[in-house]
Amino acid sequence: MLTIVYFAWVREAIGQDEEQVERPGPNATVADLVESLAARGGGYAEALGDPARLRAAIDQRFVSLDTPIGDAREVALFPPVTGG
Protein backbone atom coordinates (compact mmCIF):
# COMPACT_ATOMS: atom_id res chain seq x y z
CA MET A 1 0.00 0.00 0.00
CA LEU A 2 1.01 3.61 -0.58
CA THR A 3 0.05 6.49 1.70
CA ILE A 4 -1.13 9.66 -0.04
CA VAL A 5 -1.06 12.81 2.11
CA TYR A 6 -2.96 15.95 1.12
CA PHE A 7 -2.28 19.53 2.26
CA ALA A 8 -4.01 22.94 2.14
CA TRP A 9 -6.78 23.40 -0.44
CA VAL A 10 -6.02 19.98 -1.91
CA ARG A 11 -6.98 18.42 1.43
CA GLU A 12 -10.08 20.63 1.69
CA ALA A 13 -11.34 19.71 -1.79
CA ILE A 14 -10.76 15.99 -1.30
CA GLY A 15 -12.11 16.01 2.25
CA GLN A 16 -9.40 14.04 3.99
CA ASP A 17 -5.83 14.39 5.22
CA GLU A 18 -4.53 11.12 3.84
CA GLU A 19 -5.48 7.75 2.48
CA GLN A 20 -4.01 4.39 1.57
CA VAL A 21 -4.10 3.31 -2.08
CA GLU A 22 -2.88 0.31 -4.00
CA ARG A 23 0.67 0.84 -5.14
CA PRO A 24 0.72 1.81 -8.83
CA GLY A 25 2.75 -0.14 -11.37
CA PRO A 26 6.55 -0.27 -11.13
CA ASN A 27 7.11 2.52 -13.65
CA ALA A 28 4.32 4.83 -12.45
CA THR A 29 5.19 8.46 -11.85
CA VAL A 30 3.62 10.96 -9.48
CA ALA A 31 1.81 12.41 -12.52
CA ASP A 32 0.33 8.97 -13.26
CA LEU A 33 -0.89 8.72 -9.67
CA VAL A 34 -2.40 12.22 -9.79
CA GLU A 35 -4.19 11.38 -13.04
CA SER A 36 -5.67 8.17 -11.61
CA LEU A 37 -6.84 9.98 -8.46
CA ALA A 38 -8.37 12.86 -10.47
CA ALA A 39 -10.32 10.28 -12.50
CA ARG A 40 -12.32 9.49 -9.35
CA GLY A 41 -14.22 12.73 -9.99
CA GLY A 42 -15.76 15.06 -7.41
CA GLY A 43 -13.29 16.72 -5.06
CA TYR A 44 -10.44 14.66 -6.52
CA ALA A 45 -11.07 16.09 -9.98
CA GLU A 46 -11.39 19.57 -8.51
CA ALA A 47 -8.12 19.36 -6.57
CA LEU A 48 -6.03 17.26 -8.94
CA GLY A 49 -7.48 17.98 -12.38
CA ASP A 50 -4.81 20.58 -13.18
CA PRO A 51 -1.44 19.06 -12.21
CA ALA A 52 0.34 22.33 -13.04
CA ARG A 53 -1.19 23.69 -9.80
CA LEU A 54 0.43 20.94 -7.68
CA ARG A 55 3.71 20.16 -6.04
CA ALA A 56 4.72 16.77 -4.69
CA ALA A 57 7.03 15.03 -2.27
CA ILE A 58 8.02 11.39 -2.11
CA ASP A 59 8.97 10.21 1.37
CA GLN A 60 9.26 13.87 2.45
CA ARG A 61 11.56 14.96 -0.39
CA PHE A 62 10.35 17.46 -2.97
CA VAL A 63 10.14 15.92 -6.45
CA SER A 64 8.81 16.83 -9.88
CA LEU A 65 5.60 15.21 -11.04
CA ASP A 66 7.48 13.11 -13.60
CA THR A 67 9.42 11.33 -10.83
CA PRO A 68 8.84 7.56 -10.59
CA ILE A 69 7.18 6.50 -7.33
CA GLY A 70 9.25 3.33 -7.09
CA ASP A 71 9.08 1.72 -3.66
CA ALA A 72 8.11 4.92 -1.83
CA ARG A 73 6.00 4.67 1.31
CA GLU A 74 4.40 8.12 1.02
CA VAL A 75 3.46 10.67 -1.64
CA ALA A 76 2.38 14.14 -0.51
CA LEU A 77 0.40 16.48 -2.76
CA PHE A 78 0.07 20.20 -2.07
CA PRO A 79 -0.14 23.63 -3.69
CA PRO A 80 3.07 25.51 -4.51
CA VAL A 81 4.85 26.68 -1.39
CA THR A 82 5.22 30.44 -1.06
CA GLY A 83 7.48 32.38 1.24
CA GLY A 84 6.51 35.24 3.40
ZIRANOR-V817473 format. One record per residue. N is the residue number from 1. PHI is phi in degrees with one decimal (* if undefined). BURIAL is + if it has 24 or more other ideal C-beta (glycine too) atoms within 12 Angstrom, else -. Layout:
n={N,N}
phi={PHI,PHI}
burial={BURIAL,BURIAL}
This chain:
n={1,2,3,4,5,6,7,8,9,10,11,12,13,14,15,16,17,18,19,20,21,22,23,24,25,26,27,28,29,30,31,32,33,34,35,36,37,38,39,40,41,42,43,44,45,46,47,48,49,50,51,52,53,54,55,56,57,58,59,60,61,62,63,64,65,66,67,68,69,70,71,72,73,74,75,76,77,78,79,80,81,82,83,84}
phi={*,-124.3,-90.3,-109.4,-114.0,-114.3,-128.7,55.5,-66.9,-64.4,-60.2,-62.9,-68.0,-78.6,91.0,-157.0,-77.1,-160.1,-157.3,-102.7,-129.7,-63.0,-63.9,-68.8,-54.6,-63.1,-105.4,-67.2,-101.9,-59.3,-59.8,-62.5,-62.4,-58.8,-61.3,-68.3,-69.6,-60.9,-66.7,-67.8,83.0,55.0,-62.1,-63.5,-63.8,-61.8,-78.6,-114.4,-66.8,-121.7,-56.7,-62.7,-89.8,-116.4,-126.3,-141.9,-138.7,-113.4,46.9,68.2,-123.2,-58.9,-141.0,-82.4,-68.4,-89.7,-77.3,-63.7,-75.9,57.9,-100.7,-56.5,-95.7,-144.4,-123.8,-108.0,-124.3,-159.0,-71.6,-55.4,-84.2,-117.7,-87.8,155.7}
burial={-,+,+,+,+,+,+,-,-,+,+,-,+,+,-,-,-,-,-,-,+,-,-,+,-,-,-,+,+,+,+,+,+,+,-,+,+,+,-,-,-,-,-,+,-,-,+,+,-,-,+,-,-,+,+,+,+,+,-,-,-,-,+,-,+,-,+,-,+,-,-,+,-,+,+,+,+,+,-,-,-,-,-,-}
